[in-house]
Amino acid sequence: MQENVKELVEEIKNMSELMLDLAYSSVLFESKDIAKEVKLLHQRLEEMEEKTYLHLFAASRGKLAKRMISVIDIVESAKWVAFAAKNLSNMVLEGSALHPVIKEALKDSDESITKAIITRSSILCNKTIGELRLRTEMGLNILAIRRGERWIFDPKKQTDMKEGDIMICVGPSYSCEKLRKIAIGKVKSI
């Protein structure tokens, strides 16, 4: 699939924003699963950065060359955000001790973040987000879905859930645990 610069820059921006959200969540909830997702996103962002620059260099002849600098500035800024997110997630992956203030702030929190992989036997499979009503029924907010190497940012009600999709959700701890069981087909009701 031939991507254009606009699509690449838009996805780089969305990806860096998601990375920062996930990185902070991985630190706050000490989640290695989420920290690993940040690292995967960082690798994908670097690939997209390279594609963007190849497109820009091919188009940089003549009058457009000066305009290309603003695109490069956006990509570089998103890259710095992504780098910061990767550093945050590395704290979790390396098992760095968190400051007691962070732990104290989290002590009373019922919120959690989870990564759930949808299997064929799951009731989530082949349903739309709207049909599932995860926010209404379980208090879960779907931040993003990874489908292979593609990310769906801020998925909508009409987004179909498919086998192999990886959902990143935030919500009450008990709901996050239940979602993981639903995703693998162990629990058959929401």
C-alpha positions in Angstrom: 0.0 0.0 0.0 1.4 3.3 -1.0 1.1 5.8 1.8 1.3 9.5 1.3 3.1 12.0 3.5 -0.2 13.3 5.0 -1.2 9.8 6.1 2.3 9.1 7.5 2.5 12.3 9.4 -1.0 11.8 10.9 -0.2 8.3 12.0 3.2 9.4 13.5 1.4 12.1 15.5 -1.3 9.7 16.7 1.3 7.1 17.5 3.5 9.4 19.6 0.4 10.6 21.5 -0.6 7.0 22.2 2.9 6.1 23.2 3.0 8.8 25.8 -0.3 7.8 27.3 0.7 4.1 27.4 4.2 4.9 28.8 2.7 6.9 31.7 0.2 4.2 32.3 2.9 1.5 32.2 4.8 3.4 34.9 1.8 4.2 37.1 0.4 0.6 36.9 3.9 -1.1 36.7 2.7 -2.9 33.6 5.4 -4.6 31.6 2.9 -5.7 29.0 2.0 -2.1 28.2 5.7 -1.0 28.3 6.4 -3.6 25.7 3.7 -2.2 23.5 5.4 1.2 23.8 8.6 -0.3 22.5 6.8 -1.9 19.6 5.2 1.4 18.8 8.6 3.1 18.9 10.0 0.6 16.3 7.0 1.2 14.0 7.3 4.9 14.4 11.0 4.8 13.3 9.9 2.8 10.2 7.3 5.4 9.4 9.8 8.2 9.9 12.0 6.6 7.3 9.1 6.3 4.8 8.2 9.9 5.4 11.7 11.2 4.7 11.9 9.0 1.6 8.7 10.6 0.3 9.9 14.1 1.2 13.3 13.7 -0.4 11.7 12.5 -3.6 9.3 15.5 -3.6 11.9 18.1 -2.5 12.9 19.4 -5.9 12.0 22.9 -6.8 9.6 25.2 -5.0 8.3 22.6 -2.5 11.7 22.1 -0.8 11.2 24.9 1.8 7.7 23.7 2.7 9.1 20.2 3.4 11.0 21.6 6.4 7.8 22.1 8.4 6.9 18.4 7.8 10.3 17.4 9.0 9.9 19.6 12.1 6.6 17.8 12.9 8.0 14.4 12.5 11.1 15.3 14.6 8.9 16.7 17.4 6.8 13.5 17.4 10.0 11.5 17.5 11.1 13.3 20.7 7.7 12.5 22.3 8.1 8.9 21.3 11.7 8.8 22.6 10.5 10.2 26.0 7.7 7.6 26.1 10.2 4.8 25.4 12.4 6.1 28.2 9.4 6.0 30.6 8.5 2.4 29.6 12.1 1.3 30.0 11.8 2.2 33.7 9.1 -0.5 34.0 10.9 -3.0 31.8 14.1 -2.6 33.7 12.3 -2.9 37.1 13.4 0.6 38.3 12.1 1.4 41.8 9.3 4.0 41.8 9.4 6.9 44.1 7.1 6.4 47.1 5.0 9.4 46.1 3.9 7.5 42.9 3.0 4.4 44.9 1.1 6.5 47.5 -0.9 8.2 44.7 -1.8 4.8 43.2 -2.6 3.1 46.5 -6.2 4.3 46.5 -6.7 4.0 42.7 -9.0 1.4 41.3 -8.0 2.2 37.8 -5.8 -0.1 35.8 -4.6 -0.6 32.2 -4.7 -3.9 30.4 -3.7 -5.6 27.1 -6.2 -8.2 25.9 -5.7 -10.5 22.9 -8.9 -11.6 21.2 -9.2 -15.3 20.4 -11.6 -16.9 18.0 -13.6 -18.4 20.9 -14.1 -14.9 22.5 -17.5 -13.3 22.5 -15.7 -10.1 21.5 -14.7 -11.6 18.1 -16.5 -10.3 15.1 -18.6 -7.8 17.1 -18.4 -4.0 16.9 -17.3 -1.9 19.9 -20.9 -0.4 20.0 -22.4 -3.9 20.2 -20.1 -4.9 23.1 -20.9 -1.8 25.2 -17.6 -2.3 27.2 -17.7 1.3 28.5 -21.3 1.1 29.7 -21.3 -2.5 31.0 -17.7 -2.7 32.5 -16.5 0.9 32.7 -13.7 0.2 30.2 -12.3 2.7 27.7 -10.5 1.3 24.7 -7.5 3.5 24.0 -6.3 1.6 20.9 -6.4 -1.6 19.0 -3.3 -3.2 17.4 -4.2 -5.3 14.4 -1.0 -6.9 13.1 1.3 -3.9 12.6 -1.5 -1.5 12.1 -2.9 0.6 15.0 -6.4 1.8 15.3 -6.3 5.0 17.5 -9.4 6.0 19.5 -11.6 3.3 17.9 -15.2 4.2 17.2 -18.4 2.3 17.9 -18.5 0.8 14.4 -15.0 -0.7 14.7 -15.1 -4.5 14.4 -13.2 -6.6 16.8 -11.3 -9.4 15.1 -9.4 -12.5 16.1 -5.8 -11.6 17.0 -6.7 -8.0 17.7 -4.8 -6.6 20.8 -7.0 -4.2 22.8 -5.4 -1.6 25.1 -8.0 -0.6 27.7 -8.2 1.4 30.9 -10.8 1.0 33.6 -11.5 -0.6 37.0 -9.0 -3.3 37.9 -11.7 -6.0 38.2 -13.0 -5.1 34.7 -9.5 -5.3 33.2 -9.0 -8.8 34.7 -12.5 -9.9 33.4 -11.7 -8.5 29.9 -8.6 -10.6 29.7 -10.7 -13.7 30.5 -13.4 -12.6 28.0 -10.8 -12.0 25.3 -9.4 -15.6 25.6 -12.9 -17.1 25.7 -12.7 -18.2 29.4 -15.6 -16.0 30.3 -18.6 -15.9 28.0 -20.5 -12.8 29.2 -19.9 -9.1 29.7 
